[in-house]
């Protein structure tokens, strides 16, 4: 396969007068990976190991940006024993509304078992050992894990473009994905990558809610995939909220299993620690403004394990002189959207192909319904899915590029990006992205809209979001560094519209999608996944039903 190379060029003709326009950095590779978290790094490594030349472009700094790099994470790591695997698969089926696929669950368990062995043997990750000296591989410290994955990416020969957000995909004359274009933030110049195939591993969308590590997760990959003709799946399962101290963005909801919750006057808040606890906390915050917590159900051994497992959780407490095990502290709920939800780009093949030739999706950018159905938590299944889908997508993209041969880099390229880059009307001001972003956040962050769902509230919210999209389509445009902000605003708008379109289409309660006006699960009548998409007009249909013309399958 061809090697990666760069050739800075201008976009003017040879006879044109010199301009002050920045040079466009031109790159060529067999595979372009967009993103820098676990799914992206596994995809880059596996594509390179398959013989492909690889470029990885990350909005932040590969290895330190994103949800995983900021925290510790459990991993769905289960020994290959039939009884253990059966129990692992059965444990989440009911919670997920019976929408998961056993074949995909088994594939992920097999691939995760293999990848975690690589983390130990190749990356030399320092797993803790038990009293028998055996490594315990059920969790990873995100900062160390991602530091080692970056090293592995570089050793594989991947060219890493840090602080280089991709803004749009490039299509060939047949509609296949043939590369992408973006902006090098530190050099302040555009870049373009010709590629045989592209893997989108851009994470989910948390709508700039301040949840730790999630500000790079704004649905960018969803929008680019949809512009190329891909569809989404599971977008109704996008109303995840995490508990966090009111004075910090650190989310570690698992620790609150050891908490008791209280009203502002110190009386116990009944039901806040149950399976419906998030809703109880949300209602109390809306009505009273304050909820207090204390991790008073953790014993001494558990306290030591918690401090060892998630040191950054305790930093804000220590700095403020608060002992979370004995002192009351205020909590809030931060939206995590599809980062801790299950929705994302629909995959149509075992290699995580999207149905658009040359385009693959991995990690939180791809739907996790196949292994989680309509419910997942932090880490665990998501971490296993990231390394597994990244592996498959990287190998699949390399195989696709290899099949194109030398013609892969001779194709005529057409940019696919629309809203935020190419307005249909008169462009607005340079800071137009701010208004769009805040309009979207007003519709998706409030608990009484997104978490406590009701059709009578969702429908007008969706109509307002349609109006935001129409205005953005007509006038939103960003140049240079502002192009990233404009596209981020467009992506969040599109994601919010798909979320609420799917939420209204699923007229029942299932998984994390709970409708106050439809509190019962229609079982088994609605035991199907929803395919959702559309740009100027959104739609959502059962996976077994025909989808609108022009959508890749």
MARLO-675506 format. One record per residue (C-alpha): residue in three letters; y, z, x. Coordinates in steps of 0.05 Angstrom, whole numbers, plus 5000, padded with zeros to 4 digits. Example, Ala and Ser with C-alpha at 12.3 -4.5 7.8 and 13.67 -1.06 7.14 Angstrom:
BEGIN
ALA491051565246
SER497951435273
END
This chain:
BEGIN
UNK500050005000
UNK507249915021
UNK510950465056
UNK517250805031
UNK523650525059
UNK531050565046
UNK536350025050
UNK543350225028
UNK546849644994
UNK552849494951
UNK552549204882
UNK557948684897
UNK556747964916
UNK557147754990
UNK563847414978
UNK566947974937
UNK572848354964
UNK571249044994
UNK571549614945
UNK571350364950
UNK565150404906
UNK559750834939
UNK553750494968
UNK547450494927
UNK541550774966
UNK535650304953
UNK528650574961
UNK521750284951
UNK515250654939
UNK508650574904
UNK509751204862
UNK516151564842
UNK515352284819
UNK521252574780
UNK521653324784
UNK520353874835
UNK516154414803
UNK508554514806
UNK506753904764
UNK511253454806
UNK508753714873
UNK501453644853
UNK502852944827
UNK506252744893
UNK500753034936
UNK495052714896
UNK498652034894
UNK499552064969
UNK492352274980
UNK490351664939
UNK493851214991
UNK500451114955
UNK507351154987
UNK511151674946
UNK518351874933
UNK519752534897
UNK526652614867
UNK528753304843
UNK534953514805
UNK534954154846
UNK531554344911
UNK524154194907
UNK520354844913
UNK525855314892
UNK528555064826
UNK525155124759
UNK521555654718
UNK515555754764
UNK519455844829
UNK523356424798
UNK517556854776
UNK510357064781
UNK505556694737
UNK498456794712
UNK493656214716
UNK488256014667
UNK482956074721
UNK475856194694
UNK469256174733
UNK464755594714
UNK459956014673
UNK458355754603
UNK459656424568
UNK466156544605
UNK468655844592
UNK466755884518
UNK470556534510
UNK476556254546
UNK476955654501
UNK475656034437
UNK480856574453
UNK486956144437
UNK484355664385
UNK486356084325
UNK493156264354
UNK494455524366
UNK492855334295
UNK486354974314
UNK490054374343
UNK487254414414
UNK481953934440
UNK475754244471
UNK474553654517
UNK481453714547
UNK480854464552
UNK474454384592
UNK477653864637
UNK483454324652
UNK478954914667
UNK474854484715
UNK480954184750
UNK484554864755
UNK478355174787
UNK478454614838
UNK485954634851
UNK486255384859
UNK481055324913
UNK485754824947
UNK491455314941
UNK487155814979
UNK484055345030
UNK489354815042
UNK495855185026
UNK493055845054
UNK496156234996
UNK495256985008
UNK491457184946
UNK490157924938
UNK482958164948
UNK478858664909
UNK474859244936
UNK469158754953
UNK473858324994
UNK473857754943
UNK480257374928
UNK483357474860
UNK485956794839
UNK488356924768
UNK495756924787
UNK500956654834
UNK507656894860
UNK512156314842
UNK516756324903
UNK511056334953
UNK506755844914
UNK512455334909
UNK514555434982
UNK507555245003
UNK507254664955
UNK513654374985
UNK510554425054
UNK504354075028
UNK508453524997
UNK512153405062
UNK505753405103
UNK502852885056
UNK508452415078
UNK512352435013
UNK519752275018
UNK523452844982
UNK530252724952
UNK533253414937
UNK539353494891
UNK538052794866
UNK537652774790
UNK534452144761
UNK538751884704
UNK534651304675
UNK528350904682
UNK528150174703
UNK523849684665
UNK520949014685
UNK521248384642
UNK514948604605
UNK517349294588
UNK513349654642
UNK516650214681
UNK518349954750
UNK522750504780
UNK528750934765
UNK536051034783
UNK539951674795
UNK545352014836
UNK545052374902
UNK549452974887
UNK550853204958
UNK552252504984
UNK555852334919
UNK552851644914
UNK547851294868
UNK540751134887
UNK535350684859
UNK527850704871
UNK523350094860
UNK516450364844
UNK509750124820
UNK509250724774
UNK513251334755
UNK510952044739
UNK515752464696
UNK514753194714
UNK521753424695
UNK519854054657
UNK521454234585
UNK527954404551
UNK531055094545
UNK538054854524
UNK541755214580
UNK540055884548
UNK540556264615
UNK533056414616
UNK531256514690
UNK529855874726
UNK530655434665
UNK537655144673
UNK534554514704
UNK530054434643
UNK534254034594
UNK529453514566
UNK531552964615
UNK524552674619
UNK523652664544
UNK529852224535
UNK527951744591
UNK520851674564
UNK523351534494
UNK528251004519
UNK522250664551
UNK518250684486
UNK514151324491
UNK513351834435
UNK513152604433
UNK507853064406
UNK508053794385
UNK515653824381
UNK515454314323
UNK512354824371
UNK518854904408
UNK521855554383
UNK519656024438
UNK524256614453
UNK523157104510
UNK525157844512
UNK530158004568
UNK534658584585
UNK541458444555
UNK544658484624
UNK540257974660
UNK536757304651
UNK530057554677
UNK524557424626
UNK517757754633
UNK515457834562
UNK508458074583
UNK511458714609
UNK514058884539
UNK506958994516
UNK508059674548
UNK514759784512
UNK517060164452
UNK523159894416
UNK528760294382
UNK534860214338
UNK541660364370
UNK541261084343
UNK534761204381
UNK529961174322
UNK523660764330
UNK523960034310
UNK517559944270
UNK513659294282
UNK517459064343
UNK511259144387
UNK506658754340
UNK504758024339
UNK510957914296
UNK515258324343
UNK519857754364
UNK521857634291
UNK523058384280
UNK527458424342
UNK531257794321
UNK532658054252
UNK535058724279
UNK539558384330
UNK542557964274
UNK543658554227
UNK545359114276
UNK547258774341
UNK543159234385
UNK535759344402
UNK533659844456
UNK527159854494
UNK523460304543
UNK516960144580
UNK514260824562
UNK507060604549
UNK505660424621
UNK501760924663
UNK503061054737
UNK497860544760
UNK500660024713
UNK507760164736
UNK505760044809
UNK502159394790
UNK508259154751
UNK513059274808
UNK508358924856
UNK507058334809
UNK514358184790
UNK519258494838
UNK525358114812
UNK524258404742
UNK526359084769
UNK532158874814
UNK537558904758
UNK534959584736
UNK535059864806
UNK542059614819
UNK544559944754
UNK540760584766
UNK536260494706
UNK528960704705
UNK525960234653
UNK519860684646
UNK524061294625
UNK530961034605
UNK532860634544
UNK536059964557
UNK538759404511
UNK534658764503
UNK536058074476
UNK532157444462
UNK533156814504
UNK530956134479
UNK525755794521
UNK524655194475
UNK519154744501
UNK518755094568
UNK514455634535
UNK512955204475
UNK507754654474
UNK511554024455
UNK512953444501
UNK511552714517
UNK505152474484
UNK499652284533
UNK494751744512
UNK489651744569
UNK485752214613
UNK490452034671
UNK496452274630
UNK498951574617
UNK504151544562
UNK502350874532
UNK508250544567
UNK505450154626
UNK507050484692
UNK509451144661
UNK505851804667
UNK507752514646
UNK505653194673
UNK507053934666
UNK511954174614
UNK514753474607
UNK508053294573
UNK505353594510
UNK500654184520
UNK497854144449
UNK491453864478
UNK489654534509
UNK494055024471
UNK495054734402
UNK501355044372
UNK501955674415
UNK502355854488
UNK505656404529
UNK508756434598
UNK504456204655
UNK496856204644
UNK495355564606
UNK502055254626
UNK500655384700
UNK493655094694
UNK496354494656
UNK501654364708
UNK496854314767
UNK491553934727
UNK496153434692
UNK499953344757
UNK493453174793
UNK491352674741
UNK498252354733
UNK499052274809
UNK492251944816
UNK493351514754
UNK500151274778
UNK497451104847
UNK491750694815
UNK496650324770
UNK501150154828
UNK495249924870
UNK493249454814
UNK500049114816
UNK499348914888
UNK505348624926
UNK508748384863
UNK510349104844
UNK516849084883
UNK518748364866
UNK519848494792
UNK526648404759
UNK529349084738
UNK533149264675
UNK536149964665
UNK533550314603
UNK538750864597
UNK543350894537
UNK546951504511
UNK551251834564
UNK551251214608
UNK552850614565
UNK556850794503
UNK556850304446
UNK564250434431
UNK570450684467
UNK568551194521
UNK571151894511
UNK573952374562
UNK570552564627
UNK568753254599
UNK565853004534
UNK559053274554
UNK561653984544
UNK563053874470
UNK556253554459
UNK552554104496
UNK555954654457
UNK554754304391
UNK547354264406
UNK546854984429
UNK550155214364
UNK544454904326
UNK538455114369
UNK539955794401
UNK541356234339
UNK535256634317
UNK536556504243
UNK536055754254
UNK530655614305
UNK526256244307
UNK526756464235
UNK525755774206
UNK527255554136
UNK527554844109
UNK534154994074
UNK537155164142
UNK533554654185
UNK535454054143
UNK543054124148
UNK542454324221
UNK538653674234
UNK544053274197
UNK549353584241
UNK545253404303
UNK544652684279
UNK552252684276
UNK552752954347
UNK547952404371
UNK551851854335
UNK558352084366
UNK555152144435
UNK551951464429
UNK558751164415
UNK563151514465
UNK559451964515
UNK559551714586
UNK559552034655
UNK560951744723
UNK558151984790
UNK556452724788
UNK558752764715
UNK553352254696
UNK548152804704
UNK551953254656
UNK552852704605
UNK545452524607
UNK543553254604
UNK547653324540
UNK544552694511
UNK537452944528
UNK538653614495
UNK541353274433
UNK535252814429
UNK530453394440
UNK533653824387
UNK533253264336
UNK525753144351
UNK524553894345
UNK527653954277
UNK524853294252
UNK517853534268
UNK519254234242
UNK521253954174
UNK515253484173
UNK510454064183
UNK511254404116
UNK507055014133
UNK506555584183
UNK502055424243
UNK502055684314
UNK508955894336
UNK512055464282
UNK513355954226
UNK516855724163
UNK519756284121
UNK519655824061
UNK512555594077
UNK509156224102
UNK501956004095
UNK497655554139
UNK495054954101
UNK488054984130
UNK484754504141
UNK489254004106
UNK494553994161
UNK489954074220
UNK492953484256
UNK498153374310
UNK504853064295
UNK507552464334
UNK515152464336
UNK520251994365
UNK526151534354
UNK533051514383
UNK538351294333
UNK533451444277
UNK528251994286
UNK521352014253
UNK515052454253
UNK508152254228
UNK501152544232
UNK497552304294
UNK492451934251
UNK497951554215
UNK501250904238
UNK507451004281
UNK513750574278
UNK513549894310
UNK515349854383
UNK512550544401
UNK507450544458
UNK500450774440
END
